[in-house]
Amino acid sequence: MDNANLGGHPHPAPQRRRLPGTAWIPKNAHPYAWATLGVTWAIWTLNAMDFGFVSVLGPVLVEEFSLSGTALGSFVAFLLIVRVIADLPVSAWSDRLGSGWRRRTLWAPIIVFYALVSTLTAIKAISSTVWSFFALRAAVNIGAVACETIGITATSEWWAKSQRGFAVGLHHTGFPIGSFIAGQLLAIVLAVFGNENWRYVFWFSLLSLPFVALYWWLSRPDKFAQVYERIDEQGLERPYTAEESVRADIPWWHVFKQKEVVLAALYTAFFIAVFFMFTIAFPAYLAFVGGYSFAKVAALSVIWAVTGAIFQVLLPSLSDYIGRKPILVAAGFYAGVIMLLLQFATNIYWVFGVQILYGVVLNAIYPICFSVCADASPPGRAATAISVSTSMLWLAGAAAVFFTGTLIDLGGGFESRSGYITVFYIMSALSFAAGIMYLFARETAGVRHRRVPDPEETRGAPLP
């Protein structure tokens, strides 16, 4: 019955009100925010390419340096341990120097350093032995890990809190895309110049230098001010508020008091262990069990990057709206099933199909976990909180690659199938464990956690 017939006033139909910042693709973000995201994405993509070259070079390194599975795993584990040692102190140093545009003072020199050192790998006279090769890669890893943590934090500080998942997710598509490019470039180099000239791919490391210069120009106080004024105009919440200092005053170890920071770090540890087991075992499985050439292995072992890049934007953006927890729980159980299918990936259809399915969650969970760390971090300690996840990430990766090589040797060596099957089942168990563990986490994002800041709260708030 119409309300007017009851003598009352007609009531309009209820309207659903979208909270500011809940669109999957942020609208009206400042051009400087987009430009900086593009530059940090390019830097991260080139970083991932450099890392990806080593990952897909596994079978080539085994042949050139006569490595056993244990030796290969030990060398890669050493590189990851270097990342663990460097990550937390460099990130804490970045926080102490200041947030926002101030991060360039440490980040830019680090990128220049590792780009130049990585280029030295391309010179055979310098990287001719297994020891000189891995010494150069160790130096590169010191800079590369700092680039990841500071790069994530620098990216998130140009965007409203409610858009953090989107920005970090889009930024981190650089990893699957860079990995895919690395595989294809290496395949071309091996096919054109021969297996003995695999070092040529490291000349591409020099491409990072112009992007560093561009970021230095973009990351200035006046440009930050314009971005934050646009955030205020849209009624969104800044990454920093009036209560938060420009430089971190809270001791760095306070991040360990945040349960969600710790759980996110453990989750990334489980997932990255699975990924590094994959990077050691799967290319070798294709080469020594599947019978593919080294050039084909380089191209085929990174197919996961196709869906990896797409869902690395979609799932973190979705987590801004529905929350981080349901996606992380579901991703663990999903990956557990996919890992069981890797053993069948010897013909071309299974090689493509299993990787396409794996890519749905392979990369997407990291920006979500990093966003959890930023959500739950103490004021001014975002980079430190994120570095807890990245440190656990590399520590777990180091353990994973060492045991992967050992398990392959115990199973009969690279030419024997049984060692690989054991690795695949362990990968499945770790994935399921991640999903079960995150059932006990508290939600840190989503519409229910969204609020519109009071205008008085952001007026005059300091810029990072």
N, C-alpha and C positions, 0 to 999 in steps of 0.2 A: 504494500500500500504506500502511496506517495506521502511523504512527510507533510506536504501542503494540505492534504485532506484531513490531517489530524490537527490542523490549526497552528502547526509549527512552521518553522522556516526550513526550506529544503537544505539538505546537507550535501555539499559536493562530495563526489567519490574520492576516497582517500588516494593520495598521490604518494608513490614511492619516491623517497628523496635519496639520491645518490650522494654519499659523503664525498667531500673533495678528495681527489687523488685516487679514486677507486677504478678509474678507467684502465684497461689493460695497457694501452699505449698512452702515456701522459700527454695531455693537451696543453698548449700554450706554455710549454717549458721554454726557458730563455735560450736563444740561439747559442750563447756561450756554453750553456750546459750540454747541449747537443754536440757542439764542436769539441769540447773537452772529452766527452764520452767517445767520440770518433778517434781522437788522438790516443787516448789511453787504450782503446780497443786495438788500434794498430800496433802499439808497443807490445801489448800482451800477445797478439797474434804472432808477431815475429819472435817473441820469447818462446811461445809454444812450438813454433817451427824449429827453433834451435834444439829444444828438448826432444821434439819428435824425431829429429834426425838420428839421435842416439838410440831411441826406442826401436825404430824400424831397422837400424843397422845391425841388430843383434846377430843374425846369421852371418853377415859379412865379417863382423868382428871375430866370431867363433872361428871362421876359416882363416882369416889373415893372421890372428895372434895365437891360433891353436888353443883355444880356451875350452875348458870343460864347463858343464853346467854350473858347478859350484864356483868356479873361477869367475864366470860371467856374472853370476848372481852376487858374488862378493864385491866385485868392482862397482856394480851399479848400486849396491847397498852402501858402499863407502861414499858415493856421490850424494846419496840421499841423507846420510848422516851429516855430511857437511852442511846441507840445507838446515837440518835440525839445529845444529850448533849456531848457525848464523841468524836464523829467523827471528827468534824472540828478542835478543839484544838489539838488533838493527831496528826492529819495529818499535821497541820501547824508546830508542834514540830518536826515531822519527816523531813520536808523540811528544817527547821533551822539547824538540826543536820548534814544535807548534803545528797546528792543524791547518787545513785549508790550503791557501796558496803557499804557505811556508814549507810545505812538504817537498817542493821542487828543489830546495837547497840540498837535500840529501839524495832524493830520487834520481835527479838528472845525472849527477856524477857516477852513480852506481850503474846506470844503464850504459853510459859511455864506456865504463870500465869493462863490463862483461861483453859488450859488443866487440871491442877491440881484441880482448883475450880469445874470444870464440873464433875470430877470424884467423888467429895464429894456428888453429887446428887445421886450416886448409893448406898449410905449408908442410909438405911431407917431411922435410928435413927437421922440422921442429916436433912433429907428432909421429915419428917413425916407429917408436916402440910402444908397447902397451902401457908402460909406466909414464912416458911423456904424454901420451894421449889422455890418460885418466887424470894426470896432474893438471893439465890444461882444463879439462872438464870440471875438476873440483873448483878451480878458481872461477870458472864461469858460473857454477852453481851458487857460490857465495853471493854474487850479484843478482842472479836470476831469481832466487827465492825472495830477496828483499824487494825486487821489482814487483813480484806478485802481491805481497801483503800491502805494501805502500800503494801500489796501483789500485787495488780494490778499495782501499780507504779513500784515496784521493778521488776516485770516481764517485763514491757514495756521498761525498761532502758537497757535491755540486747539485744534489737533488733533494727534494723534500723527503721526509721520513717515510711517507706513505708510498713513495715511488722508488724506494731503495731496492726492492727485489727486482723490479724491471731493469733499473740501471745496472746493477751488479750482474744480473743474468745476461743482459745484452753484451756487457763488457766481456763476460767470460765465454761468450761464443767464440772468442778468439782462440781458445784452446782447441776445440774440435776442428775449427776451420784451419788453424795453423798446423795441427797434426795431419790433417788431410792433405794440405799443400805440401807439407814435408814429405809425406809418402810418395806423392806424385812427382815432386822434384827429384827425389832420390831415384825413383824408378827411371826417370829420363836420363839422369846422369849416368846411372849404371848401364843403361841400354846404349847410350851414345858414346861414352868414354871408357866403358869397361869397369868391371868390379874393382880393379886396382886403383881407380881414381875416384873413389867414393868421397874423399876429403873435399872435393870441389864444392859440395853443397854448403860448406861453412862460410864461403864468401858472402852468402846472403845475409849474414849477421850484420854487415855494415848498413843495411837498410834501416836499422833502428835510429841511426844518428839524426837524420832530418826531423823525425817525429819528436825526438827529445827537444830539439831547438824550438819546435812549434809549441810543445807543451810549456816550455819556459816562458814563451811570449803570452800564452793564454792565461797562465796561472798568476794573475796579478790582483792586488787588492781592489782596484776599481771594477774589474770584471766580476769578482766575487760579490761585490756590493750590488751590482745590477741583478745578478742571479737571485740573490736573497730578497731583494725588493720585489721581484716577480713572484717569488714563493709567498711572500706576505700578502701581495695583492690577490692571490688566488685563495687565501684563507687556509693555506697548508702549513704544516709544522716543519720548521727548520730542523736540519740535523743537529743544530746547537741552539740552546735557549739562554736566557739571561742568567740562569743559575749555573751555567757551565762555563768554566774558564777557558781561555784561548789555549793555554798550555796545561798539560795534565798535572794536577797537584796530588791526586790520589795515587798511593803506591801501586806499582804495576801488578804486584801479586794479588791485589784485591779482585782481579778478574776471576781467580780460581774459586772465589766464594759464590760465584753465580752458577747455580746448578745447570742452567740452560747452556751456558758457555761450555761447561765441561761435557755435557751430553752431546752437544753439537760436535765437539772435538773428537769424541769417541766414535760418533757416527761417521765422520769423515775418515777416521782411521780405518774402520772396517771397509768402507767403500774404496778407499785408495789402495788398500792392500789387495783387494780383488782386482782393481785396474792394473796394478803393477805386476801381479801374477799373470794377468792377461797379456801385458806387453812383452813379458819374457817368454811365456809358454806358447801363445798363439802363433806369432810369426815363425817360431821354430817348428811348431806342429805342422804349419803349412809347408815349410821348406823341406823338413827331414822326414815327415810322415806322409804329407800330401803330395810331395814331389814337385812343388812349384819352384821356378827359378827365383833367384834373389830379387831380380827386378819386379817380377810379378808379386812376390811377397810384400815388397815395399808398397806397391799400389793397392793390394787387396787387404792388407791387415789394418787399414784405417777407414774402412767403409762405414764403421760406426759413427764417424764424424758427421755424416749427412743428417741423420736424425738427431745426433748429439747437439748440433748447432741450433736446429729448429726448436727442440724442446728445452734447450738451455735458456731460451727467452720465454717460452710459453709457461713452463711450470713455475719458475720464480715469480712471474707476473701473476699467475693464478694464486700463488701463496700470499701475495700482498692482499688478496681479497678473501680467500677461504681460510687462510692460516698456513703456517709452515708444517705443523704436526701431521695432518692427514696425508700430505704428499710424501713426507719422509717415511712414514710407516708403510704406506703402500709401495713405495719404491724399493724398500728392502725385500719385501716378499716377492715382488715382481722380478727383481734381479736374481733372486735365489732360484727361480724356475728357469730363467734364461741360461744361467751358468751350467745347468744340467744338459743343455742342448749343444754345448760347444763340441762335445766329443764326436758329434755327427758331421761337423763342418770340414769335410775333406773334398766334396765336390763343390762346384762353383755356386750352385743354388743355395746350399746350406751356408757357405762362406758369407754370401751376401745377406741371406735371411736372418741368421742369428745375430749378425752385427747390427743390422738395421733395428732389430728389436732391442738389443742391448743399448743402443744409442739413445733410446727414449729417456733413460734415467742415468746413463753413465756420467754425463757432465752436469745435468740439471741440479743434482743435489748439492753441489759445492756452493754455488751462489746462495742457495737457500740456507745452508748451514752458516755461511759467512754472514748472511743477513740476520740470522738468529743471534750470532755473536755480537753484531752491531746493535741489535735491538736490546740485548740484555747487558751490554757493557756498562761499567761505571762511567760517569761523565768524563769526557776527554780521553778515554782509554780505548777507543774503537779499534785502532791499529793493533794495540797489544792483545785485545780480546780475539781479534781475527787471527793473530799470529799463534794463539794457542791451538786453533784448529789446523793451521798450516804446519805448525811444528809436529803435531801428532800425525798429520798427514804424511810427512816425510819420514818420520820415525817408523810408522807402520809400513810404509812402502819399502824402507830399507830391510826390515825383517822379512817382508813378503818375498822380495826378489832373491834374498839369500836362500830362504827355504825352498823357493821354487826351483832354483838351480840344483840344490841338493836332492830334492825329490825326483827331478828328471834323471840325475845320475843314478840314484838308487833304483829307479825303474828300468835301468838298462842303457841310459845315455840318450842322446838326442834322436837317434834312429828308432828307439823303442817307444811304442804307443802307451804302455802301461803307466809310465811316470806322469805323462800328461793327464791321463784320466784321473789319477789321484789328485792332481792339482785342481782340475775342474770341479771335483766334488768338494774340496776344501773351499773353493771360491763360492760355491753355492751355500755352504754352511755359514760362512761369514756374512753373506748378504742377508740370510734369514735372521741371523743374530742382530744385525743393525736394525731391522724392522721391529723385532721384539723389544729391543732395548728402548727405542724411542716411544713406545707406548706409555712409558712412565715420565715423559717430558711434559712441561707446561707450555701452553700456547703463548707465543709472543707477538703475533701479528693477526691480520684479518680484520674484517669489518667490525667485529665485536670489540676489538682493541683500538679502533680508530677514534680519534677525537679531533674536534676543530679547535685550534688554539684561540684563546681570548686575544683580541687585538692588543690589549695592554701588555700581554705576555711577550709579544714579539717586537713591540715598539722599542727601539733603542737597543735591542739585543745585540751583543757583540758578534762580529763576523769572525769565523775561524781564520 
